[in-house]
Amino acid sequence: MEMPQGDFDRLLFFEYARKTSETNYAKNPLDADNLTRWGGALLELSNFQKGTECLNMIEDAVSKLEEALEVDPKRHDTVWCLGNALMSQAFLTPDLDVAEVIFKKASQYFQQAVDEDPGNGLYLKSLELSTKAPQLHLEIQRQGLVHQATTGGSSASNVKASKKRKSGELKYDFLGWVILAVGIVAWVGMAKSHLPPPPPR
C-alpha cells in the first residue's frame, strides 16, 4: 500500500530533523533545544514503525527528552513533549499495572509543564486528557481481549466490533491530537534553529 503524500512529507521532514539533531549532538551534547527536537522527531517517526520498532523509537525519544531535562530542567516544552512520549509508551504497554505507572508519570510531566507555563492551552488540554487515558487504555485492552475470546453469534460480535471501533476511534483521536501537537512543537523548533542571526547593533 502506497503512503499518502502528506504522510510521506511528514516522514521526510522528521527524518531530516532526526539526522540534523544527531549531527548537532555530536558538536554540542548539552544543547537542550537540539535534544528536544531530536526527541520530538523520534516520537513522530515512531508513528511510521510497527511493534517493537515503534516502542524502541519511543523509548529513544524518552531518553533524549530526559537528557534535555538534565541540561535544563525548567524547559516546559521539553517537559510537555516527554509527557506525550510517555503517553504513547503507556498506550503501547499491554500490562495494565505498568501502563498505569507510566500514565501517572506522564500526568506529572503535563502538570509540571502547566506549572511552568500556566497560560498554555495546549498544556492544559494535555493534562486534562491525561486523566482520561488510563480508562481509555483499560477499555482498549478489555475490548481487545473480549474480541479475541469471541467465538459466538453474529449480533454479539457486531456489538463488540462496534464498541471496539468506537474505543479505537477515541484512541486514535487522542493519539492523533498528541502527534499533531508534537509535530507543531518540533516544526517550530526546527524553524527557530534555522533563523538568520540578528543584525549587529
C-alpha positions in Angstrom: 0.0 0.0 0.0 1.4 3.4 -1.0 1.9 6.1 1.6 -0.2 9.3 1.1 1.8 12.3 0.1 1.2 14.2 3.3 2.5 11.2 5.4 5.5 10.9 3.1 6.3 14.6 3.5 6.0 14.3 7.3 8.3 11.2 7.3 10.9 13.1 5.3 10.6 16.2 7.5 11.1 14.4 10.7 13.8 12.1 9.4 15.7 15.2 8.3 15.1 16.7 11.8 16.4 13.5 13.4 19.5 13.4 11.3 20.2 17.1 11.8 19.8 16.7 15.6 22.1 13.7 15.6 24.8 15.7 13.8 24.3 18.8 16.1 24.5 16.5 19.1 28.0 15.4 18.1 29.0 19.0 18.1 27.2 20.1 21.3 25.7 17.3 23.5 24.5 19.9 26.0 22.1 21.7 23.7 18.6 21.3 25.3 16.8 22.7 22.2 18.5 20.2 20.0 17.8 17.3 22.3 14.1 18.3 22.5 13.9 18.5 18.7 15.6 15.1 18.4 13.2 13.5 20.9 10.2 15.1 19.2 11.4 13.8 15.8 11.8 10.3 17.1 8.4 10.4 18.6 6.9 11.5 15.3 8.9 8.8 13.4 7.7 6.1 15.8 4.3 6.5 14.1 5.7 5.1 10.9 7.0 2.0 12.7 5.3 -1.1 14.0 5.6 -3.4 17.0 8.9 -3.4 18.9 10.5 -0.9 16.4 7.8 1.6 17.3 8.3 1.1 21.1 12.1 1.2 20.8 11.8 4.5 18.9 9.5 5.9 21.6 12.0 4.8 24.3 14.8 6.6 22.4 12.6 9.7 22.3 12.0 9.5 26.1 15.8 9.1 26.6 16.6 12.2 24.5 14.0 14.3 26.3 15.1 13.2 29.7 18.7 14.1 28.7 17.4 17.6 27.6 15.8 18.0 31.1 19.1 17.1 32.7 20.6 20.1 30.9 17.6 22.4 31.5 15.0 21.1 34.0 12.7 24.1 33.6 12.1 23.7 29.8 8.3 23.5 29.7 8.2 22.4 26.0 10.6 19.5 26.8 8.6 18.5 29.8 5.4 18.6 27.8 6.9 16.6 24.9 8.2 14.0 27.4 4.7 13.7 28.8 3.5 12.9 25.3 6.2 10.4 24.7 5.3 8.6 27.9 1.6 8.6 27.0 2.4 6.9 23.7 4.6 4.4 25.5 1.8 3.7 28.0 -0.8 3.1 25.3 1.5 0.5 23.7 2.1 -1.3 27.0 -0.2 -4.2 27.4 0.4 -4.7 31.1 -2.2 -2.5 32.8 -0.2 -2.0 36.0 2.9 -0.9 34.2 0.8 1.3 31.9 -0.8 2.9 34.9 2.6 3.9 36.4 3.6 5.4 33.0 0.4 7.3 32.7 0.9 8.8 36.2 4.4 9.9 35.3 3.1 11.5 32.1 0.4 13.3 34.0 3.1 14.6 36.4 5.1 16.0 33.4 2.0 17.6 32.0 1.3 19.2 35.4 4.9 20.4 35.5 4.5 22.0 32.0 1.3 23.7 33.1 3.1 25.0 36.3 5.9 26.4 34.2 3.6 28.0 31.6 0.1 28.3 33.1 -1.5 30.1 30.2 -0.6 27.5 27.6 -3.9 25.9 26.4 -2.1 23.0 24.8 -0.5 22.0 28.1 -3.8 22.4 29.9 -5.6 20.2 27.3 -2.8 17.6 27.6 -3.2 17.5 31.4 -7.0 17.2 31.1 -6.8 14.3 28.5 -4.1 12.5 30.6 -6.7 12.0 33.3 -8.9 10.0 30.8 -6.0 8.0 29.3 -5.9 5.1 31.8 -9.6 4.4 31.5 -9.3 4.5 27.7 -6.3 2.1 27.8 -8.2 -0.2 30.0 -11.2 -0.1 27.6 -8.9 -0.8 24.6 -7.3 -3.7 26.4 -10.6 -5.1 27.6 -12.2 -4.8 24.1 -9.1 -6.5 22.6 -9.4 -9.4 25.0 -13.1 -9.7 24.5 -12.7 -9.6 20.8 -10.0 -12.4 20.9 -12.3 -14.5 23.1 -15.3 -14.0 20.9 -16.4 -17.2 19.2 -20.2 -16.8 19.2 -23.1 -15.2 17.4 -23.1 -12.5 14.8 -25.2 -10.0 16.7 -23.0 -10.2 19.8 -19.9 -9.9 17.7 -21.3 -6.9 15.8 -22.0 -5.1 19.1 -18.5 -5.9 20.3 -17.0 -4.8 17.0 -18.9 -1.6 17.2 -17.6 -1.0 20.8 -14.1 -1.8 19.7 -14.4 0.6 16.7 -15.6 3.4 19.0 -12.8 2.7 21.5 -10.2 2.5 18.7 -11.5 5.8 17.2 -11.2 7.6 20.6 -7.7 6.2 21.0 -6.7 7.4 17.5 -8.3 10.8 18.1 -6.3 11.2 21.3 -3.0 10.0 19.8 -3.6 12.0 16.6 -4.0 15.1 18.7 -0.8 14.3 20.6 1.1 13.6 17.4 -0.1 16.9 15.8 0.9 18.9 18.8 4.3 17.3 19.0 4.7 17.9 15.3 3.9 21.6 15.7 6.4 21.9 18.5 9.1 20.1 16.5 8.4 22.2 13.4 8.6 25.5 15.4 11.8 24.3 17.0 13.3 23.5 13.6 12.2 26.8 12.2 13.8 28.7 15.1 17.0 26.8 14.7 17.3 28.0 11.1 16.6 31.7 11.6 19.3 34.0 10.5 21.2 35.7 13.3 20.0 39.2 14.3 21.8 42.1 12.6 24.7 43.6 14.6 24.0 46.8 16.5 
